[in-house]
Amino acid sequence: MGAIEQTVTITNKVGLHARPATLFVQTAARYSASVQARCGSREADAKRILEVLQLGAAQGATLTISADGADASEAVSALVALVRDNFGEEE
């Protein structure tokens, strides 16, 4: 099975920093698939907090989430839903 990929726009005010990045990494870690996040020319292992923070994904940025492995589809779906839900924050 090939890699699953989906693109989503970050809409929460602080972007992918601190608490949202922690939630993103914790969600990715629940899956056995290898998960990558890409923002512009930067790419990160979605299970590594420092790499995710270094993406510098601010509000309005486009984030491409890809995964490869047995539960890749579920991992991508969960991460996209997390971003679309503004990481559970009120706007």
N, C-alpha and C positions, 0 to 999 in steps of 0.2 A: 504494500500500500504506500502511495506517495505522500508527500507532505501536504498538510491541510494549511491553507492560508486565508486570512481575512483582514480587512482594513477597517479601522474605526477612528473617529475623531475624538480627541480628548476635549471635553466640555467643562470639566470642573475648574474652579478658579485657580487653584494652585498647581494644576498639571500633575505630572507623575513624580511627586516629591514626597518625602517622609512617610506619612501615614498611607497615602494611596499606593506608593511604591511597595510598602510592606505588605499591604493586602494583595497586591498584584503578585508578588513573589510567593506569598503563602498559598495563594490559589494555584499558581503554576506548580508548586511543589506537591500538590495533592495527586498529581498525575505522573505516570511512569514515562510518558512520552517526553522526548527532548523538545523544549519550547524556546523559541527565539522571539524577540521583539525588535522591531526596526523602526527608527524615526530618522528620516532623512538619510544621511550616509552612515549613521551609527547603528550598530547592531549589538544586542546584548543577550546573554543567556537569561531567560526570564525567571530562573530560579536563583539568581545571584543578585542580591540587593544593590551592591555597589555598581554593578554593570547596568542595572535598570536605572539607577539614579544618574549615571553618566550619560544616559540618552538625552537628558535635558529636554524632555517632552513637556512643553508648556501648554497652557490652554489654547485650543485651536490647532494643535499639532496633529498630524496624521500618524497613527501608529499601526504598523503592520505586524500582526501576530501570526506566527507559523509554528507548527508542531509536526513531529514525525514519530510514529510509534503506535502501539496498540490502542491507546485511548486519545490519540491526537485530536480527533474531532470534538470530543467532549472537553478537552483542555482549551482549545481555541474558543469554543462556544462559551465556556464559563468565563474566560478572560474578557471576551468581547462584551458579555452581559455586565460584568463588573465595571468596565469603562463606561458603558452606556448608562449605567445606574449612578454615574458620578461617584463611584466608590462608596456608595451609601451615604453620601453627604447631602445635606439640604442646600438648595441653591437660593 
